[in-house]
Amino acid sequence: MFNISNFLEKFKNITPPNKFIKDIFISVVKNTTNILLKKNDLDVRNGTIFISTDPIIKNEIFLQKDEIMKQIVKNLNKYKKTIRDMR
């Protein structure tokens, strides 16, 4: 007999869209460092978010990397496949 839970099992590992991840990342960076990033400055690939902006801004973000990553994990905890690193 077919069990519906087997069918729904594949939906547990849904990856959030990149736009959603970028919005969360921008929000967390704004709250943590008071730096406003643009979506064009971010690229999400294979669980890593790449920041392409001014090196001074990038360094300020990386100084707060641990706190930013904790907040992102907290905000995206219901998703299995989210960002694990930033560069």
FIKOLZA-1660 file (N, C-alpha, C; in steps of 0.1 Angstrom, whole numbers, plus 5000, padded with zeros to 4 digits):
% residues 87
   i   px   py   pz ch aa at
   1 5008 4988 5000  A  M  N
   1 5000 5000 5000  A  M CA
   1 5009 5012 5000  A  M  C
   2 5005 5022 4993  A  F  N
   2 5012 5035 4991  A  F CA
   2 5010 5044 5004  A  F  C
   3 5020 5049 5009  A  N  N
   3 5020 5057 5021  A  N CA
   3 5023 5072 5017  A  N  C
   4 5014 5081 5020  A  I  N
   4 5016 5095 5016  A  I CA
   4 5029 5101 5022  A  I  C
   5 5033 5096 5033  A  S  N
   5 5045 5102 5039  A  S CA
   5 5057 5099 5030  A  S  C
   6 5057 5088 5023  A  N  N
   6 5068 5085 5014  A  N CA
   6 5069 5095 5002  A  N  C
   7 5057 5098 4998  A  F  N
   7 5056 5108 4987  A  F CA
   7 5061 5122 4991  A  F  C
   8 5057 5126 5003  A  L  N
   8 5060 5139 5008  A  L CA
   8 5074 5140 5014  A  L  C
   9 5081 5129 5015  A  E  N
   9 5095 5129 5020  A  E CA
   9 5104 5138 5011  A  E  C
  10 5102 5138 4998  A  K  N
  10 5111 5146 4990  A  K CA
  10 5109 5161 4992  A  K  C
  11 5099 5165 4997  A  F  N
  11 5097 5179 5000  A  F CA
  11 5103 5185 5012  A  F  C
  12 5109 5176 5020  A  K  N
  12 5116 5180 5032  A  K CA
  12 5129 5187 5029  A  K  C
  13 5135 5184 5017  A  N  N
  13 5148 5189 5014  A  N CA
  13 5147 5200 5003  A  N  C
  14 5137 5207 5003  A  I  N
  14 5135 5218 4993  A  I CA
  14 5145 5229 4996  A  I  C
  15 5152 5234 4986  A  T  N
  15 5161 5245 4987  A  T CA
  15 5154 5258 4985  A  T  C
  16 5156 5268 4994  A  P  N
  16 5149 5280 4991  A  P CA
  16 5155 5287 4979  A  P  C
  17 5147 5295 4972  A  P  N
  17 5152 5302 4960  A  P CA
  17 5163 5312 4964  A  P  C
  18 5172 5315 4954  A  N  N
  18 5183 5324 4956  A  N CA
  18 5178 5338 4960  A  N  C
  19 5167 5343 4955  A  K  N
  19 5162 5356 4958  A  K CA
  19 5159 5357 4973  A  K  C
  20 5153 5346 4978  A  F  N
  20 5149 5346 4992  A  F CA
  20 5162 5346 5001  A  F  C
  21 5171 5338 4997  A  I  N
  21 5184 5338 5005  A  I CA
  21 5191 5351 5005  A  I  C
  22 5191 5358 4993  A  K  N
  22 5197 5371 4992  A  K CA
  22 5190 5381 5001  A  K  C
  23 5177 5381 5001  A  D  N
  23 5169 5390 5010  A  D CA
  23 5172 5388 5024  A  D  C
  24 5173 5375 5029  A  I  N
  24 5176 5372 5042  A  I CA
  24 5190 5377 5046  A  I  C
  25 5200 5374 5037  A  F  N
  25 5214 5378 5039  A  F CA
  25 5215 5393 5040  A  F  C
  26 5209 5401 5031  A  I  N
  26 5209 5415 5031  A  I CA
  26 5203 5420 5044  A  I  C
  27 5192 5415 5049  A  S  N
  27 5186 5419 5061  A  S CA
  27 5195 5416 5073  A  S  C
  28 5201 5404 5074  A  V  N
  28 5210 5401 5085  A  V CA
  28 5222 5410 5085  A  V  C
  29 5228 5413 5073  A  V  N
  29 5240 5421 5073  A  V CA
  29 5236 5436 5077  A  V  C
  30 5224 5440 5073  A  K  N
  30 5220 5454 5077  A  K CA
  30 5218 5454 5092  A  K  C
  31 5212 5444 5098  A  N  N
  31 5210 5445 5112  A  N CA
  31 5223 5443 5120  A  N  C
  32 5232 5435 5115  A  T  N
  32 5244 5433 5122  A  T CA
  32 5255 5443 5121  A  T  C
  33 5257 5448 5108  A  T  N
  33 5268 5457 5105  A  T CA
  33 5264 5471 5101  A  T  C
  34 5251 5473 5099  A  N  N
  34 5245 5486 5094  A  N CA
  34 5250 5489 5080  A  N  C
  35 5253 5479 5072  A  I  N
  35 5258 5480 5058  A  I CA
  35 5246 5475 5049  A  I  C
  36 5243 5484 5040  A  L  N
  36 5232 5480 5030  A  L CA
  36 5238 5475 5017  A  L  C
  37 5236 5462 5014  A  L  N
  37 5241 5456 5002  A  L CA
  37 5229 5456 4992  A  L  C
  38 5233 5455 4979  A  K  N
  38 5224 5453 4968  A  K CA
  38 5223 5438 4964  A  K  C
  39 5212 5434 4958  A  K  N
  39 5211 5420 4954  A  K CA
  39 5221 5417 4943  A  K  C
  40 5225 5427 4935  A  N  N
  40 5235 5425 4924  A  N CA
  40 5248 5422 4930  A  N  C
  41 5251 5426 4942  A  D  N
  41 5264 5423 4948  A  D CA
  41 5266 5409 4953  A  D  C
  42 5255 5401 4953  A  L  N
  42 5255 5388 4959  A  L CA
  42 5253 5377 4948  A  L  C
  43 5259 5366 4950  A  D  N
  43 5258 5354 4941  A  D CA
  43 5257 5342 4950  A  D  C
  44 5247 5333 4948  A  V  N
  44 5246 5321 4956  A  V CA
  44 5249 5309 4947  A  V  C
  45 5259 5301 4951  A  R  N
  45 5262 5289 4943  A  R CA
  45 5267 5278 4953  A  R  C
  46 5261 5267 4952  A  N  N
  46 5265 5255 4959  A  N CA
  46 5266 5257 4974  A  N  C
  47 5257 5264 4980  A  G  N
  47 5257 5265 4994  A  G CA
  47 5266 5276 4999  A  G  C
  48 5272 5284 4990  A  T  N
  48 5281 5295 4994  A  T CA
  48 5275 5308 4988  A  T  C
  49 5276 5319 4996  A  I  N
  49 5272 5332 4991  A  I CA
  49 5284 5340 4988  A  I  C
  50 5286 5345 4976  A  F  N
  50 5297 5353 4972  A  F CA
  50 5294 5367 4972  A  F  C
  51 5302 5375 4978  A  I  N
  51 5300 5390 4979  A  I CA
  51 5310 5397 4970  A  I  C
  52 5304 5405 4961  A  S  N
  52 5313 5412 4952  A  S CA
  52 5310 5427 4953  A  S  C
  53 5317 5433 4962  A  T  N
  53 5315 5447 4965  A  T CA
  53 5329 5453 4969  A  T  C
  54 5329 5466 4974  A  D  N
  54 5341 5473 4978  A  D CA
  54 5348 5465 4988  A  D  C
  55 5362 5463 4987  A  P  N
  55 5369 5455 4997  A  P CA
  55 5368 5460 5012  A  P  C
  56 5366 5473 5014  A  I  N
  56 5364 5478 5027  A  I CA
  56 5351 5473 5033  A  I  C
  57 5341 5473 5025  A  I  N
  57 5328 5468 5030  A  I CA
  57 5328 5453 5032  A  I  C
  58 5335 5446 5023  A  K  N
  58 5336 5432 5024  A  K CA
  58 5344 5428 5037  A  K  C
  59 5354 5435 5040  A  N  N
  59 5362 5432 5052  A  N CA
  59 5354 5435 5065  A  N  C
  60 5346 5445 5065  A  E  N
  60 5337 5448 5076  A  E CA
  60 5327 5437 5078  A  E  C
  61 5322 5432 5067  A  I  N
  61 5312 5420 5068  A  I CA
  61 5319 5408 5073  A  I  C
  62 5331 5405 5068  A  F  N
  62 5339 5393 5073  A  F CA
  62 5343 5394 5087  A  F  C
  63 5345 5406 5093  A  L  N
  63 5348 5407 5107  A  L CA
  63 5336 5402 5116  A  L  C
  64 5324 5403 5110  A  Q  N
  64 5312 5399 5117  A  Q CA
  64 5307 5386 5112  A  Q  C
  65 5315 5378 5105  A  K  N
  65 5311 5366 5098  A  K CA
  65 5304 5356 5107  A  K  C
  66 5309 5354 5119  A  D  N
  66 5303 5344 5128  A  D CA
  66 5289 5348 5132  A  D  C
  67 5287 5360 5136  A  E  N
  67 5274 5365 5140  A  E CA
  67 5264 5365 5128  A  E  C
  68 5269 5368 5116  A  I  N
  68 5260 5368 5105  A  I CA
  68 5256 5354 5101  A  I  C
  69 5265 5345 5101  A  M  N
  69 5262 5331 5098  A  M CA
  69 5252 5325 5108  A  M  C
  70 5254 5328 5121  A  K  N
  70 5245 5323 5131  A  K CA
  70 5231 5328 5129  A  K  C
  71 5229 5341 5125  A  Q  N
  71 5216 5347 5123  A  Q CA
  71 5210 5341 5110  A  Q  C
  72 5218 5338 5100  A  I  N
  72 5213 5332 5088  A  I CA
  72 5208 5318 5091  A  I  C
  73 5216 5310 5098  A  V  N
  73 5211 5296 5102  A  V CA
  73 5199 5297 5110  A  V  C
  74 5198 5306 5119  A  K  N
  74 5186 5308 5127  A  K CA
  74 5173 5311 5118  A  K  C
  75 5175 5320 5108  A  N  N
  75 5164 5324 5100  A  N CA
  75 5160 5314 5090  A  N  C
  76 5170 5306 5086  A  L  N
  76 5167 5295 5075  A  L CA
  76 5168 5281 5081  A  L  C
  77 5165 5280 5094  A  N  N
  77 5166 5267 5100  A  N CA
  77 5156 5256 5095  A  N  C
  78 5145 5260 5089  A  K  N
  78 5136 5250 5084  A  K CA
  78 5140 5244 5071  A  K  C
  79 5150 5250 5064  A  Y  N
  79 5154 5245 5052  A  Y CA
  79 5167 5237 5054  A  Y  C
  80 5168 5225 5047  A  K  N
  80 5179 5217 5049  A  K CA
  80 5191 5222 5041  A  K  C
  81 5189 5226 5029  A  K  N
  81 5200 5231 5020  A  K CA
  81 5200 5246 5020  A  K  C
  82 5208 5252 5028  A  T  N
  82 5210 5267 5027  A  T CA
  82 5224 5270 5026  A  T  C
  83 5228 5283 5028  A  I  N
  83 5241 5287 5027  A  I CA
  83 5249 5282 5039  A  I  C
  84 5261 5278 5037  A  R  N
  84 5270 5273 5047  A  R CA
  84 5282 5281 5049  A  R  C
  85 5285 5290 5039  A  D  N
  85 5297 5298 5039  A  D CA
  85 5295 5310 5031  A  D  C
  86 5304 5320 5033  A  M  N
  86 5303 5332 5025  A  M CA
  86 5318 5336 5021  A  M  C
  87 5319 5341 5009  A  R  N
  87 5332 5345 5004  A  R CA
  87 5331 5358 4997  A  R  C
% end
